[in-house]
Amino acid sequence: MIDAAPDLPALAEKLEAWLEERREAHDALRRPREAFEERANAVRALQRELFDAGFARVGWPEALGGLGGSVLHRALVLDRLSRAGYPGRFLLEHLEILPPALAAHARPELTEELFLPTLRGDILWCQGFSEPSAGSDLAALRTRAEETREGFRIDGHKIWTSWAGWASHCLLLARTGAPEDRHRGLSAFVVELDTPGVTVSAIRQANGTDELAEVFFEDVQVPARNLVGPLNGGWAVAMHILAGERGSYAWLRQAHLLPVLARLAEQPAAAGGEQALGGALVRLLAVRCRAREVLEILARGEQPGPESSVSKILIMDAEQALYDTVQELLDADLALGSADSAWEWQEGYLYSRAASIYGGARQIQLNVIGKLMVRSGESVDSRVRGDEEAQQ
Ligand SMILES: Cc1cc2nc3c(=O)[nH]c(=O)nc-3n(C[C@H](O)[C@H](O)[C@H](O)COP(=O)(O)OP(=O)(O)OC[C@H]3O[C@@H](n4cnc5c(N)ncnc54)[C@H](O)[C@@H]3O)c2cc1C
């Protein structure tokens, strides 16, 4: 139990001691589960315990009920959980991505209401950006928010919305200006998904998991206080989220994948595959170093420039290379279902193919890196908000 953010080595020591103390009690929480609902329940049960013991509040501002410290504290907690054998964060991935943007852009009373229940995993989030005709070209989105006397009325259609089937709240990007205003005519909103007029429709995925959904908004009334950032100022909120997503997500993902690689190396079929395993390890360690630099930028309260897209490229390549190695080494065992937990390897392999799409596709990251490098004389703020980056 902690009630203030210790320095990083002390946090590591306290967390490791707590995890050791809870080891037997957490056997069920660490067990890989094929049924998605069981995974969701396990990850939420762990989050509540982490919150009550202080480890889910460390790294967040004291003014919002956190225990102080920085994103480096949160990164350490995630790293130690993965090392201790806990499965991925699944529907809690948004915890690293949305709360920093809420804290920076939402009205204080809205942030205060949502922050601690979010950290405890009681409020679950989804991110409603992409639409059928607005993915990479996010500034083309058409979901409309009309101002009314009480707030806003929202009509539109989002797609590829991760965890929408589980979420209670959506951070939505909608058009409040004219279509020709592109990214300057967008606003961000918090929408509660049980509001009348919201319909969530699951998308069946190739890997069998229940992550993705379409979300339809029909005459959905949202109070004015749920506007995040200024009217027509949603692009800055979206860029804050995407820069954080590309940066801190890379850390989260490598922390999850290093133990996967260690488990692969233990498979009997991996004997003789030292070179491929070594190659996968080097890629993951490169991501780890790079992602750590981005975390340090975030910890200083700055917004990363091209660094977060570099991390995103490195992690997508590392994840796909790791699962190419899985396929190379376990091929027959996977096909016959005789590999230890064959479903996990198969699910991971298929998900790794999406790594070069979500959070901004590979080509878009390369565009962002190239453009920001060319314009490196300008301030980061003007660079991340520029017209040319009207892509996710
Ligand atoms: C697993 C997963 C989870 C996701 N979760 C979410 C979520 O929670 N919320 C959300 O809002 N969205 C989510 N998405 C959607 C994701 O952000 C989009 O799929 C992504 O931005 C690409 O958009 P698109 O699918 O419309 O493809 P398109 O934009 O149509 O792109 C198709 C191809 O064209 C390339 N391309 C497009 N424009 C250019 C260009 N200017 N230069 C060079 N190449 C270009 C792309 O790189 C890509 O290869 C998720 C996607 C996946 C796969």
Ligand as a Chemical Component Dictionary entry (heavy atoms), coordinates in Angstrom:
data_LIG
# 
_chem_comp.id                   LIG 
_chem_comp.type                 NON-POLYMER 
_chem_comp.pdbx_formal_charge   0 
_chem_comp.three_letter_code    LIG 
# 
loop_
_chem_comp_atom.comp_id 
_chem_comp_atom.atom_id 
_chem_comp_atom.alt_atom_id 
_chem_comp_atom.type_symbol 
_chem_comp_atom.charge 
_chem_comp_atom.model_Cartn_x 
_chem_comp_atom.model_Cartn_y 
_chem_comp_atom.model_Cartn_z 
_chem_comp_atom.pdbx_ordinal 
LIG C1  C1  C 0 -7.305  -3.166 -34.128 1  
LIG C2  C2  C 0 -7.742  -1.764 -34.469 2  
LIG C3  C3  C 0 -8.196  -0.936 -33.450 3  
LIG C4  C4  C 0 -8.656  0.361  -33.755 4  
LIG N1  N1  N 0 -9.170  1.136  -32.746 5  
LIG C5  C5  C 0 -9.676  2.361  -33.028 6  
LIG C6  C6  C 0 -10.301 3.143  -31.997 7  
LIG O1  O1  O 0 -10.381 2.728  -30.836 8  
LIG N2  N2  N 0 -10.822 4.342  -32.335 9  
LIG C7  C7  C 0 -10.756 4.833  -33.609 10 
LIG O2  O2  O 0 -11.228 5.943  -33.835 11 
LIG N3  N3  N 0 -10.186 4.110  -34.614 12 
LIG C8  C8  C 0 -9.651  2.890  -34.353 13 
LIG N4  N4  N 0 -9.088  2.132  -35.363 14 
LIG C9  C9  C 0 -9.116  2.636  -36.728 15 
LIG C10 C10 C 0 -7.749  3.102  -37.226 16 
LIG O3  O3  O 0 -7.362  4.308  -36.607 17 
LIG C11 C11 C 0 -7.862  3.254  -38.751 18 
LIG O4  O4  O 0 -8.104  1.960  -39.280 19 
LIG C12 C12 C 0 -6.593  3.825  -39.346 20 
LIG O5  O5  O 0 -6.436  5.180  -38.986 21 
LIG C13 C13 C 0 -6.591  3.707  -40.894 22 
LIG O6  O6  O 0 -7.773  4.217  -41.422 23 
LIG P1  P1  P 0 -8.634  3.359  -42.486 24 
LIG O7  O7  O 0 -8.859  2.007  -41.894 25 
LIG O8  O8  O 0 -9.819  4.157  -42.860 26 
LIG O9  O9  O 0 -7.675  3.150  -43.720 27 
LIG P2  P2  P 0 -7.362  4.228  -44.859 28 
LIG O10 O10 O 0 -7.190  5.568  -44.253 29 
LIG O11 O11 O 0 -8.380  4.073  -45.929 30 
LIG O12 O12 O 0 -5.956  3.727  -45.361 31 
LIG C14 C14 C 0 -5.814  2.597  -46.235 32 
LIG C15 C15 C 0 -4.345  2.509  -46.634 33 
LIG O13 O13 O 0 -3.967  3.686  -47.366 34 
LIG C16 C16 C 0 -2.826  4.297  -46.770 35 
LIG N5  N5  N 0 -2.931  5.761  -46.856 36 
LIG C17 C17 C 0 -4.013  6.524  -46.555 37 
LIG N6  N6  N 0 -3.723  7.836  -46.719 38 
LIG C18 C18 C 0 -2.431  7.901  -47.122 39 
LIG C19 C19 C 0 -1.545  8.976  -47.435 40 
LIG N7  N7  N 0 -1.942  10.251 -47.352 41 
LIG N8  N8  N 0 -0.266  8.668  -47.795 42 
LIG C20 C20 C 0 0.153   7.367  -47.866 43 
LIG N9  N9  N 0 -0.653  6.311  -47.592 44 
LIG C21 C21 C 0 -1.918  6.575  -47.221 45 
LIG C22 C22 C 0 -2.862  3.855  -45.318 46 
LIG O14 O14 O 0 -1.573  3.893  -44.731 47 
LIG C23 C23 C 0 -3.398  2.438  -45.433 48 
LIG O15 O15 O 0 -2.346  1.556  -45.742 49 
LIG C24 C24 C 0 -8.615  0.841  -35.088 50 
LIG C25 C25 C 0 -8.122  0.004  -36.107 51 
LIG C26 C26 C 0 -7.708  -1.282 -35.806 52 
LIG C27 C27 C 0 -7.205  -2.151 -36.928 53 
# 
loop_
_chem_comp_bond.comp_id 
_chem_comp_bond.atom_id_1 
_chem_comp_bond.atom_id_2 
_chem_comp_bond.value_order 
_chem_comp_bond.pdbx_ordinal 
LIG C1  C2  SING 1  
LIG C2  C3  SING 2  
LIG C2  C26 DOUB 3  
LIG C3  C4  DOUB 4  
LIG C4  N1  SING 5  
LIG C4  C24 SING 6  
LIG N1  C5  DOUB 7  
LIG C5  C6  SING 8  
LIG C5  C8  SING 9  
LIG C6  O1  DOUB 10 
LIG C6  N2  SING 11 
LIG N2  C7  SING 12 
LIG C7  O2  DOUB 13 
LIG C7  N3  SING 14 
LIG N3  C8  DOUB 15 
LIG C8  N4  SING 16 
LIG N4  C9  SING 17 
LIG N4  C24 SING 18 
LIG C9  C10 SING 19 
LIG C10 O3  SING 20 
LIG C10 C11 SING 21 
LIG C11 O4  SING 22 
LIG C11 C12 SING 23 
LIG C12 O5  SING 24 
LIG C12 C13 SING 25 
LIG C13 O6  SING 26 
LIG O6  P1  SING 27 
LIG P1  O7  DOUB 28 
LIG P1  O8  SING 29 
LIG P1  O9  SING 30 
LIG O9  P2  SING 31 
LIG P2  O10 DOUB 32 
LIG P2  O11 SING 33 
LIG P2  O12 SING 34 
LIG O12 C14 SING 35 
LIG C14 C15 SING 36 
LIG C15 O13 SING 37 
LIG C15 C23 SING 38 
LIG O13 C16 SING 39 
LIG C16 N5  SING 40 
LIG C16 C22 SING 41 
LIG N5  C17 SING 42 
LIG N5  C21 SING 43 
LIG C17 N6  DOUB 44 
LIG N6  C18 SING 45 
LIG C18 C19 SING 46 
LIG C18 C21 DOUB 47 
LIG C19 N7  SING 48 
LIG C19 N8  DOUB 49 
LIG N8  C20 SING 50 
LIG C20 N9  DOUB 51 
LIG N9  C21 SING 52 
LIG C22 O14 SING 53 
LIG C22 C23 SING 54 
LIG C23 O15 SING 55 
LIG C24 C25 DOUB 56 
LIG C25 C26 SING 57 
LIG C26 C27 SING 58 
# 
